[in-house]
Amino acid sequence: MYEGLLIGSAVIAFALGFMLYIIFWSRKAIDYIHKNDLKSAREINKSLHERR
Amino acid sequence: MKDDSASISAELSRELSLFHITMMGLGMMIGAGVFLGIGNVIHVAGPGGVLLTFTLNGIIALFTALSYAELSSAVPKAGGAYNYARLAFGRGPSFTAGWMEWFASSVAGSLYAVTFGIYVVRYFEGLGLTGWIPLSTYTTEKTVAFIIAVFFLYINYRGASETGKVGAFFTLGQTLFLIFIGLVGIIVVVKDPSRIQNLTPYLPYGWTKLLVAMGFTYVAFEGYEVIAQAGDETIDPKRNLPKAMLYSVGIVTFTYVAVAFASLVAVKAGTPGVEGLPWEWIGHFKERGFGEAVSRLMPYGNFFLTLAVIFASVSALNATIYSATRASYALGRDRMLPKFFAKISSKRKTPSVALMFTGIIIIGVAILLPTMDVASSASIMFLLLFFLVNISVIRVRLNMGDELNYGFIMPFFPWLPIIAIVCQGFLAVWLVHMSKIAWIVAPTWIISGIAIYIFYSKSHAISTADEIQVLEEEHAPPSDQYRIVVGVANPENAIPMIRTTYYLSEAKDARVKLLHLVPVPEQVPLSDAEKFMLEGKEGVTEVMLSLMLKFPITTTIRYCRNIARGILSAVREEKTDMLIMGWHGRPKPRSHAFGLGSTVDVILERSPSNVVILKNCSNQPIKKILVPWGGGPNGALALEVASIIAEKDDSEIVAFTVNDPRHHVNIPPVSDLDSNQAQVSFGRIRFKVAQSRDVVSTILEEAEEHDLVVLGSTRDPLIRQITRDSVANAVATRCQKPMIIVKASGGLRSWIKRWL
């Protein structure tokens, strides 16, 4: 009876967690791009990759 | 005499902060979807369905928000999807985007007016104050919707549009109220854990009903369009627009899930008046279900909810009227629609005609269609609009990623927009199960838009500075011949290309088109582009004089803002089989993101045709050709090009392989090449193998003994090219001998590139 509830809750928890991760990653990326005055997509990709 | 007025430009003052535009987005989203949606979704998909609907829709909306965030950070101007589609695909899709945006926002406005009507009538019914009205509840709701729509149309005509700053505080209030409802729901469950049973059975009607529910509530996630529209008025837009879009989607998703949860646990099974399971009881009220649930959740819940709905729906209605009017005004301004759409009222200084037509749509849809068909129509149109934006973000990144100044780029590109495209397409199609009327209304609107574009807009639209324009062009008669495009920059660049072009054209029995691009800086208006043409014209003439006696040659001269994009668009339009161009051989500094330069790199990566790039080449006969051999389609094309030259100059080809003892790489033998596919002169090829730890230096040393190096470009994925130099790039930049760099087109990859 509670199987659907458990699976559904796990899906929701994972989805909301993923959403938070993307939002916080994006926030950090935006600040990093502006701090380093990066311009083109290639330049940003390269710099973000090197930072990792 | 210089016209001083030409130098005066007007712009809006930038006063909207991150907080204001986030609240604008929230205000547009928390309008109706959640108030009308919760009861209906519970009815259609059950208790788990409502939680999953808002969660999964939030994820799809987040992916689309990432696309909007990336595009708005690169093009932080008002216009939204209309601007992005124009940048990505040109006028036709751009008109369709603007046309859809107009309708989607208008229908969303209808939905907010209807929501207002439903909740106001419900509240007064609850107080027993509607008995004297000689109309049915449905007709009364529609009448109230009509009155509020007319009222806000008039407000917009008066020009007293709600500003972002004032609206932000109303939105904050209603969002906090919804969060409060969510918290009360959690407290209720903590006090009475048995209420968690209200969530079972979790998905009583299965997953298919969940998809239907997701489709018609998607309208509750469309706020980032209005944030994009505020680009001209936002402080630090490259930073704040993307943040606001992502924050607003995050906040509404968590709020919706919390509120849906609170609604489900608000009702205790078995209490007086509640028949059947609690979720069935809430669901049978459909769009009124949320109100009924909240009224049992807390004291004065009914009153506070009605207040929240009134604030939410009027602020969203006002925002959508503003947004829809602006979309149709922009179409009129660019002459995609008749000029009168851009007419500004001399008395009120508002776009009165665009507002009038927007009002007709809002009122017509609100009155004529049942509520769920209104919601479904708005959802379908937004799904299709966002579908277009997600395609646009991929195309813009691939075609213009090196020339735009981005303030943000999304992670996992291009997978997130692709997932969003698939999901949105699926949800839009699935909505046919919810509303057949919506699937008649939406395609009818789009098809009528396409007809208007073909018969009116195409011939009346005003050109914009972003478009690549053909200045002069000679058209060749259509044929199935092999097509070669030769990029010519100036006489110095053109003359060394004559000999190779002649050899390749003859071997392929090709039709040759000479292409000259006129790069015009952003600051120079289109009308002055012809001043930049003279030098290129001389180059084109030089090559023509040398080749025209032997081949049918046509020429084209184009204006563009960026050379690489100009060449790629010409290659795609001409369905070119081979592109030949020269390279000065000066790479960018090591710290730069480009390996061979911003034009050559981009063309090698993205051209759907075979590419032949000539460096330091002359018209002298060649005796010894070196082909560094590593297998693969680019290596095969290098051998083919070398063979064509060798046959003409009677030269020898050395296929040179360097084995690095540290890394065992299985290099296929040249004899594996299919002689039907590649015109390789096997009899002229001599094989040479060397062992070395320094592959690049060994190739460069070997090159010194040859007259020409023909090098296959790297096929490394872009990310590896960025992180470390490939052998091919290193040889190409350091080799001082005459060199030809080639890259082969290939199958599906090439087809996708041609389309993108």
Chai-1 contact restraints between the chains, C-beta under 6 A:
chainA,res_idxA,chainB,res_idxB,connection_type,confidence,min_distance_angstrom,max_distance_angstrom,comment,restraint_id
A,M1,B,T200,contact,1.0,0.0,6.0,A-B,restraint_1
A,G4,B,Y202,contact,1.0,0.0,6.0,A-B,restraint_2
A,G4,B,L203,contact,1.0,0.0,6.0,A-B,restraint_3
A,L5,B,L199,contact,1.0,0.0,6.0,A-B,restraint_4
A,L5,B,T200,contact,1.0,0.0,6.0,A-B,restraint_5
A,L5,B,Y202,contact,1.0,0.0,6.0,A-B,restraint_6
A,G8,B,G48,contact,1.0,0.0,6.0,A-B,restraint_7
A,G8,B,Y202,contact,1.0,0.0,6.0,A-B,restraint_8
A,I12,B,L51,contact,1.0,0.0,6.0,A-B,restraint_9
A,I12,B,T55,contact,1.0,0.0,6.0,A-B,restraint_10
A,A15,B,T55,contact,1.0,0.0,6.0,A-B,restraint_11
A,A15,B,I59,contact,1.0,0.0,6.0,A-B,restraint_12
A,M19,B,L62,contact,1.0,0.0,6.0,A-B,restraint_13
A,I23,B,L246,contact,1.0,0.0,6.0,A-B,restraint_14
A,I23,B,G250,contact,1.0,0.0,6.0,A-B,restraint_15
A,S26,B,L246,contact,1.0,0.0,6.0,A-B,restraint_16
A,I30,B,R239,contact,1.0,0.0,6.0,A-B,restraint_17
A,I30,B,P242,contact,1.0,0.0,6.0,A-B,restraint_18
A,I30,B,F408,contact,1.0,0.0,6.0,A-B,restraint_19
A,H34,B,R239,contact,1.0,0.0,6.0,A-B,restraint_20
A,K39,B,N405,contact,1.0,0.0,6.0,A-B,restraint_21
A,S40,B,D402,contact,1.0,0.0,6.0,A-B,restraint_22
A,A41,B,R397,contact,1.0,0.0,6.0,A-B,restraint_23
A,A41,B,G401,contact,1.0,0.0,6.0,A-B,restraint_24
A,A41,B,Y406,contact,1.0,0.0,6.0,A-B,restraint_25
A,A41,B,I409,contact,1.0,0.0,6.0,A-B,restraint_26
A,R42,B,D402,contact,1.0,0.0,6.0,A-B,restraint_27
A,R42,B,A593,contact,1.0,0.0,6.0,A-B,restraint_28
A,E43,B,A593,contact,1.0,0.0,6.0,A-B,restraint_29
A,I44,B,I409,contact,1.0,0.0,6.0,A-B,restraint_30
A,K46,B,A593,contact,1.0,0.0,6.0,A-B,restraint_31
A,K46,B,I722,contact,1.0,0.0,6.0,A-B,restraint_32
A,H49,B,T723,contact,1.0,0.0,6.0,A-B,restraint_33
